[in-house]
């Protein structure tokens, strides 16, 4: 089941980021993502799996943004088929509201928010790597990438960058699979950083300059 959501005045890449930020939470799991920038424009797709709040229905939602189209393609699968239209409508409405929020954020704040949303996706990629193929080097590269992007933003994210540096140190130079007993601690740290990023992005996109 699918629907389309107009992206309005946002760029395709920013609309993709805002939509992903909307559907991603501490309880979701990124299962697939691809982003491409070419001379022809931007293409992005992401699939997340999660349980619908207050239900036992487990769903998969896929976002697809192509600069050739002025809309986000939103696809939903899983769960109670009779409730899918209701779920799709609810998720589409939440994404629409998030796009409107991002559209009203002034330049500097919007730049910080959009960069932070990219970092959130990189942390989700790190989590997926840890769950599917917990190789030291592969996980290290993804976490280091997320940290480097946070360093460039600075500001409210400085504490997290210091913590991430401390976590990366014991991963550096090691090869082979990360022991299962180390998975939980690393995953909890990644989720904690993700939570902090979402908190700051929410502040950037909802607070007015007068606040």
DAJOSUL-V794382 format. One record per backbone hydrogen bond with DSSP energy under -1.0 kcal/mol. NH is the residue of the N-H (numbers start at 1). CO is the residue of the C=O. Records with the same first field share a line. If there is no record, write none. Layout:
# DAJOSUL-V794382
NH=CO + CO
This chain:
# DAJOSUL-V794382
3=74
5=72
7=70
10=7
15=11
16=12
17=13
18=14
19=15
20=16
21=17
22=18
23=19
24=20
28=25
29=49
31=47
32=47
34=45
36=43
38=41
41=38
43=36
44=65
45=34
46=63
47=32
48=61
49=29
50=59
52=57
55=52
59=50
60=77
61=48
62=75
63=46
64=73
65=44
67=42
69=66
72=5
73=64
74=3
75=62
76=1
77=60
83=80
87=83
88=84
89=85
90=86
91=87
92=88
93=89
94=90
95=91
96=92
97=93
98=94
99=95
100=96
101=97
102=98
103=99
105=102
110=106
111=107
112=108
113=109
114=110
115=111
116=112
117=113
118=114
119=115
120=116
121=117
122=118
123=119
124=120
125=121
126=122
127=123
128=124
129=125
130=126
131=127
132=128
133=129
135=133
136=176
139=135
140=136
141=137
142=138
143=139
144=140
145=141
146=142
147=143
148=144
149=145
150=146
151=147
152=148
153=149
154=150
157=154
158=155
161=157
162=158
163=159
164=160
165=161
166=162
167=163
168=164
169=165
171=168
172=168
174=171
178=134
182=179
183=180
186=182
187=183
188=184
189=185
190=186
191=187
192=188
193=189
194=190
195=191
196=192
197=193
198=194
199=195
200=196
201=197
202=198
203=199
204=200
205=201
206=202
207=203
211=208
